[in-house]
Amino acid sequence: MSIEYVLEFEESNVAKRNQTVCDAPVQADHPLSLLPNTVWRERRAFAYYFQQAAVSLGGGLDVHFWRSIVPQVCRSEPGVWDAIIALSDLFESPAQDPRSPSPKRRDALSWYSRSVSAVRQRIQRGDIDIFAGLITCVLFISIEAIQGNEQEALQLYGQGVHLIRTLRAQIACGVVSATKASLLEDVIVPIFVRLGVIALTIAHLPVSGLLLDNDPTLVQEFTSLKSAREAIALLSTEIQLFERTCIEHRHESHSSNMHPELMDRQMVLSRRLKGWHTAFTVLIEGLHAKGVLSQQQIGTGALLLTYYEMSFVILATCISSSHMVYDAYAANFQNIVEQSSIAINALARSDGTQPPFTFEMNAGFPLWFTCLRCREPKIRRMALALFRRGPQAQGFYNSAGAAALGERVMMLEEALAARANQGKAESLRQESTNSAIENKAYNLDHDTDVSKADSSCLPVSQDSELAVFVPEEARLGPIGIFRSQDGFPPGTKEEDVAKWNQRRDQTFLRFSRNEYDQTSDTWRVVHDYVPIDN
């Protein structure tokens, strides 16, 4: 369901309403449908949330937030209690047809609707606690995401970021207690940063609004896997934002040459990334020295390495206009696949199945990155297969839809590569949109600090029977999705608009690719799109 209100909370000293959670034990393995009344059904749903859902949502490192902080807030905020019950029910039975919802799903949506109403009433009265509002926002994001409502979840994320920035302004004015200020920066903000890491590729989220202006110092050591995770999440976000800046610079300047300030920024990020890897290695060695690592520690360590490898590749390649540069990092892509396999296995529940939804950083994003940017066919197919093994919903996006899109891009590239390799390079459709951005010839020999940094990669086997060389002109990116009812890109021919507007719900894959102009001896970026079967 869609959330249409805007979260506008204000700090209040009004006494909180208490809601007592019954202390009688309730076992989560009791089918909800067998419980005789609403009270018992809610208690049973809460028990399932506490015993099962919270563990999976927290990803091992954040169980305290989901098992302690959230339940504490629900004692004083009825809206939070109702949101927990809704989330628990959807988590336990996520695979439902929305056209014919089961009684359990209808119950979940009723609890969610009741939660929204309760929060709205508190907002109207002006007596809702601002931190309760932020926690409610996190729960609502989870509820929307697990239902596959990506846009609603993204909208809520933006509202949460706006609220965080407002609260920071209040903290700066001294009107918020030190305890709450610490809770914001140590618990709430990291959650939104980690969500932003896995969503920057699908939406222009206001993640930069969460980053403080103070210059971070080089990491010396980590005291825990959690501190290592927070550091790589923040660094990965900054590196993705830097890549976006580089792309925008090339588009605006019509040149592949980077501004000196961008080169300096790359060097700084490179040193920080190398410092992270050094400190992380010391941490893992120290944990091994204390004894055998738990399955959760092994999985978390592998997960963090996937984000390191992904960040390493982004930082090393983002200053180049060419997609060919990714070929030099096949070893990094293979390590992403290998470490992701370990992380996904560690995420499995006791029966071997994956949880239906993961709220935290997971291997999905690095695997998605590998599917799109690694052109070694064996590695990218392994990445796609692993991606499909993961939870049904990861962060904001539906895994099945994302996997289908990744496969579509892969097949388009290989089809175009086959044509180009046969000397018949042509557009993926009959007419191009004819919009282009001219670029200078590429320089692939640029020496950067990133290219010299250590990587934790293993060698890649080159004996793939699927080997298909994908030339520059067949490589797609960046990519995007749009619907005909939302309008076509600038430069689209009128006959194409008339043709595709016959199906208002038609979805298109929009992409750019580099094209070589033999006459001018230059490369240019051409923008194109192809329909995607609904």
N, C-alpha and C positions, 0 to 999 in steps of 0.2 A: 504494500500500500504506500501511497505517496505522503510525505510529510510536507505540509504547505505553510507551516508557521516558521517564523524566524526566531532563533534562540536569542532573546535579548534579556539577559539576566542582570540583576543588580544585587550587590551585597546587602544583606539584611540581618538585623539583630532580633528579628521576630522569633519567638520560641518555636521550635520544630515540633511537628505533630509526631507522636510516637505510634509505631505499629509493631506489636509484639509478634515475633516469630515463635511459633509453638515449639516447645522443647522436647516433645515426645518424639522418639526415633521413628523415622520413616525410611524404608528401604527402596532404593531406586529401581530394583529389579521387579517391583510390583507393577504390572501393566496399568497404565493410567485409566483405561476404560473400565477396569474392575472396581475402581474406587467409587463409593456411593454418592459423594456430594462434592461440591465445588471446593470446600475448605480442604478436604483430604486430597483432592486432585492437585490443588495448588501446592500443598505441602509435599506431595510426591514429586511434582515437577521441580520444586526447589531442591529436594534431595538429589534428584538426578543432576541438576545443575552443579551442585556442590561436589558430588562424587565423581562425575564424568565430564561434563561440559567444561567446567572451569579449568580442569587440567589440560585439556586439549586447546582451549582458547589461549591459555597462558604460555603455551609452548615450552613449559619446563622452567623458564626463568621468571615468569610473571604470575605464578600461581598465587602469590600473596595478594596481588591486586584483585584478581578475580574471586578468590576464596575469602579474603578478609576485608579489604577496603569496600568492595561493592556490596557485600551483605551488610556491613555496618551502616552504609548509607541507606539501604532499603528499610532499615528500622525506623528512620525518620522521614523518608520520602516514599509515599505509596506508589508514585509513578515509577520509581526504580524497582520496587518489588514486582509490579505488574510486568515491567520490561524483562526482568529476570525469568519470570514464568513463561513469557512468550518465547524468549530466546531458547530456554531449555527445551520446550516442546518442539520448536523448529529444528533444533540441533539433533534431537533424538529421532525425529522422523522428517528429514529434509526432502526426500524424494516424493513430492506430491504434485499431482496435476492441478495447476491453479484453476482450470476450468471446472473441475469437479473435486473440490477440496474435501478431505476426510473430516470427520468430527474433530479429530485432534488438531488439524490445521485451522479449522474454524475457531476452535478454542484459542489457539495461539494468536490469531488475528484479533479476536475479541479482547484478549489481554493487552495486546499492543495498542489497540484503539483506546482502551481504558487508560493505559499509561500516558498516551499522548494527551488525552483530555485532562488527566490529573496535572501534568506538567503545565499545560496551557492555563489552567485555573490558578496555579501558583504564580505563574508569570503575571497574569492579570491582577492578582492581589499584591504583587511585588514582594512576596515573602519567601521566595525560593533561594536557597543557598547556592552561591555561584559554583562551588565545586560539585555540588550535587547535580547542577545543570550540566557540567562538563562530563561527569560520569554517565548521566542519562544520554548525552550525545554519543558517547562511545557505545553504549548499549544499542541505541537506535541505529547507528552505523552497522553494527553486527547484524541486527535483525533485517535490515534492508539488504545487506550483502548476501546473507544466507538464502534469501528469497530470489536472488538474481537481479535485484533492483539497483543496478550500478549507478545510474544517474542520481537517484535519491540518496544513496550512500555518499556519493561525491559532494552533493549539495550540503549534506550534514557536516561533512568534513570541513568544507569551507566556512560554515557557520562556527564550528568549533575553533578553527584557527583565529577567526575574528574575535571570538570571546577570549581566547588566550591573550591576544594582543591588548585587548581592553583591560584585562586583569593585570597584565604587566604594567600598564600605565598607572593603575591604582596602587600597585606595589611600590612603584617609584615615588609616588606621592605620600607613602607611609600610612595608607589607610587600610592595609591588609597585614595581618599578623605574620610574623616570621615563620611560624609553623605552616601556615597555608601557602606562603611563598615557596617554602621548601618543597611542599607536596606538589605544587604546580610544576616546578622546574625538574624535580627528581623523578616524578611519576607520570604526570599527565602529558607534559611536553614530549618526553621521549616516546610515548605511545603514538602521538601524532606524527613525530618525525619518522618513526619506523613505518607507519602507514604510508607516509609520503614517499618513502623510498620505493615501494612496490607499485605506486600509482602514477609516478611522474611520466611514464611512457604512454599512459592512456588518457591523461588529462593534464591540463595546465593548472595544477593545484597550487594554492598559495603557500607552498612549503617554505619558500624563502622568508616568509613572515615569521617563521618560528626560529630562524637562525639569529643568534645574537651577534652584534657588531664587533665584540671584542675578539682580537686575534688569538686563536688557540695556540698553545705551546706544543712543541713536539712531545709525543707520548714517551714517557720514560719506562713505565711499567704498568701492568694491569694486576689488580688484586683479585679479580674474578672473571669468569666468562661473561657475566652480565656487563661489567664495565667495558670489556672488549667489544661486546655487541653494540653498546651505546656509541662507542667511538667509531666503529665501522659504519654504523647506520648514518651518523652525522656526516662522516667523510664521504660516503657513497652519495648522499644527497647533494653535497657541495660539488662533487665531481660531475654528477648528472646536470646540475644547473650550469656548470662551466661548459659542458658539451653544448648545451642549448645556446649559450652565449656565443660560442665559436660558430655554430651554424648560422645564427642570426647575423653575425659579423660578415660571413661570406656572402650571404644573400644581399645584405645592404651595400657592401663594398664591391660586389661583382668580382671578387678576387679571391684566390686561394691563399694569398699571403696573410699571415696572422699579424696583428698589431703587437709591438714589443711588450705592451702591458699584459696581453694575453699569454705570451710566451713566459713572462715572469710568473704569472699566476699558475701556469702549468708546473713550473719548477717547484713552487711552494707546495702545491698539492702532491706532487711526486715525492718530495721529502717526507711529508706527513704520512703518506701511504706506506712508504718504506719503513718509517718509524713504527707504524701500527704493526706491520708484519713482524718486525724484530721483537717488539714487546709481546705480541701474541705467541710467538715461538717460545720465548722464555716462560710464559705462563703455562703453556702446554707441557713443556719439559718439567716444570715444577710440579704440576698435577700428577704427572707420571711418577715422579720421584716419591710422592706420598702414597702411592698404591695404584691398584688397577682402576682405570676410569670406568664410571658407570655408563650405561647405554645412552643416557641423556647427555652426559658430558661429551661422549664421542660424537653423537649426532649434532650437538650444538657447535662443537669445534669444526666439524665438517661443513656445517651451514655457513659459519663465518668465513671460512676459506672460499666458499663460492662467491660471496660478496666481495672479498678481496680480489679474486681473480677477475671478476666482472669489472670492478672499478679500475683495476690495472689496465685492462684492455681499452676501456673507454678513454682513460686519460692518455694512453699511448697513441690513440688513433684520432682523437677528436680534432686535432689541428690540421688533419689532412682532408682534402676534398674527395679523395679517392676511396672507394670501397675495397680496393685490392689490398690495402694495408692490413686488413684483418687476417689475411692468409699467413702472416708472420706469427700469429698468436694461436695457431691450432693447438699447441700444447696447453695453453691456458684454457681453451674451450674444453679440451678433453678432461682436464682436472676439474672443471666445473661439473661435468657429467659424473665423474667418479665420486667426487665429494657429495654431490646431490643424491646419489644412490644411497650413500651412508646416511645422510640426513633424513631422507624419506623413510628408510627402514626404521630409523629410531623413532619416527613420528607415529608409527603403526600402533594400534591399540592391541589389547591382550589377545583378541581373536584374529589378529593379523590384518584387519581392515584399516583403512585410513579414516581419520575423522572427516565428517562431511564439510567442515569449515575450519579454517585456521585464520585467526585474526592477526597473528604476529608475522614477523619476517619469516619467510620460508624459501625453499629451493625453487619455487615456481618462477620467480622473476629472473634469476640467473639462467635457468633452463630456457625460458622464453627468449631471453637475450641471445643465447646460443643458437636457438632455432633460426633467428632472424639474421644474425651477423656472421655465423660460421658457415662457410660454403663447402667444407669437407663433408660429403654426403653421409658418411657413416656416423660421424660425430653428431651432426644435426638431427639425424633420425633417432639416434639413441637419446638425445635430449628431448625430442618430441615424445618418445615412448615413456620416458620417465615423468615428463610433465603430466601425461595422462594418468599416471599411477597415483598422483597426489590427490589431495582433498578436492571435492567438487567445487568448492568456492574458496578462493584464496585472496584475502584482503578485500578489494572491491570487485574483483572480476570473477566471472564464471569460467571454470577451467575448460569445459568442453568447447565453449565458443572460442576461447583464446587459442586452444589447440587446433581447432579447425582453421582459424585464421593463419596461424603459423604454418600449417601444412599447405594452405593455399598459396602463401608467399613462396614457400619452397618449391612447389610444383610450377608456379609461374616462372620463377627464375630459371629452373632447369629446362623448361620448355623453350624459353627465349634463348637460353644458352645453346640448346641443340640447334636452333635455327642459325644462330650466329656462327657456331662452329662449322656449319655446312655452307657458310658464305651467303646465308639468306636472312641476315639480320633485318628485322622489321618490327613495327610497333605491335603491341599486344592486341590492339584492335585496329580497325581500318583507318581511323583518323585520330590524330593527337589533339590535345587541347591547345597545342601550339604556344603555350606560355613557357618561356625559357629564361634562365638566368645564366649569363655568360660567365665562365670561369677561365682563368689562365691555366696553362699546362701544369700538371701536378709534379711535385717534387717528393719522391718517396724516400729520399735519402736523408731527410732531416734528422739530425741527431739530438735526442732529448734525454733528459735525466731518467725518464720513465723507461726508455729502451735499455738502459744500463742496470736498472734495478733488479734485485733478485726476485725470482718467481718460484713458487712451490709446485712447479709442473712436472709431469712425467712425459716421456717421449710419446709421439703419436705414430701409430702404424699407418703406413701409406699403401697397404695392399688391398684397399677397398675395391670390391668388384663393381661398386656403384659409381666409381670415380667419373665425374662429369665436370670438366673445367667450366666454371662460370665466369665469363669475361666481364670486364668493367661495365659494359653497356647492358648487361643482363641482370645486374645487381640492383635490387630495389631498396629504397629507403631515403628519407623517413616514410613511414606508412601511416595511414589514418583511415577512418571509416566515416561514411556519411550516407544519409538516405535522400532519395530524390525529393521527398516532401520538404526537406530542410534546405533545398537549394543546391545548385551545382557550382563547382569551382569557377572562378573567373576565366573567361576564354573558351568555355565550352560552346561548341557549335549549336546553333538553334535547332537544327534537325535532330541532334542527339538529345537535346532537352525535350523536344516534342516526343521523341521515340520512348524515352525512359520515363517520362511523366505519366505514361499510361498505367504504370504501376507505382503508386505513391509510396508504397512500403518497400520498394526495391532498395536493397543495400549495396553499396559500392565500396570497393577497396581503392583508396586514393594513395598514390605513391609518387615519388620522384626517382629519376635515375639519370646517370651521366651519359651523355651522348657526344661522340667525337665528330667534329666538323672538319673534314679533310681540306676544304677550301681555305678556311682561315687558320687551320692547324691549332684549334683550341677546343676545349671541352665546354659543354654547356649543360645545365640542369634542365631537363624537361619533366613536366608534370603530367601525369596520366591517371586514368582510373579504369577499372573493369568491374562489371556487375558480379555480385556474389549471390549464389543461389540461396534463397530463404528456405 
